[in-house]
Amino acid sequence: MTLRRFIDVAYAILVEEYQRLGVDLLSALEKVAALGQSDSEPEVEAQAERNDQSMQALMTMMAGVKGAPV
C-alpha cells in the first residue's frame, strides 16, 4: 500500500467514525479537515514551560539527596 493510499484510507475511516457518532457528512468532513489545520505551536511552548517547571521542582527535591547532581 502506498503512503498516499494509506492516508486516503485513514481519512475515510475518520469521516466514517464521525458519521457513526451521528455527525452529518459535511460536518464530519469539516472536522477532519480542521484536524490538519490546528495550530499546535502554543501547546508545544506550554509543554516546554511545564517541563522546565517540573525539572526545577525535581532539582529542588534532589538537592537534599546525598550524591545527587545539583
N, C-alpha and C positions, 0 to 999 in steps of 0.2 A: 504494500500500500504506500503510495506516495504521501509526502507531507501535506500537499495540497488537498488530497482526498481525505486524509485524516482530519484536517481542520474542518472541512465541509461536513464530515460525519459528526464531529463534536458540536458544531454549530446547530445541526439539525436536532441532535439529542437535547441540547439546551432548550431549543424552541419547543420541542415536544413535551419536555418536563414542565415548562411554564404553562402550556396548554392543559396538561394533565391536572395542574393545580387550579384550573379554572380561568386562566388569563386568556383573553381573546388573542387571535393570531397577530394582529398589528401591534398590540401592546407587548406581546412576547418578543416580537422582532425588535421593538424599540429597547426593551430591557436588555436583550442580548447584545445589541449594538452599543448600549451605554456601558457595558462591562469593559469593552476595549478602550473606551474613551475616558475612563476615570483618571483623575489626576492623583497619583499616589505619592508625589514628592512631599507634601506636608506630612503624610503618615511616616515616611522614611525619616524626616527630620525629627518628628515627635519620638519615634522609636530610638533614634540615636541619643536624644536627650534623656530618655528613660534609662538607656544603657549606661550613660555617664553617671546618672544619679545612683543606679544600682552598684556600679563599680566603686563609687565614693563610699557608699554605705558598707560595702564588703571590706574595703580597705580600713575603714574605721573599726569594724568588728575585729579584723585580723590584727590590728595594731597591738592588742593585748596578748596575742598568742605567741609563745616562745618559738623562735626560729622562722617566723613568718616574714616575708619580704615587706618592707614598708616603703 
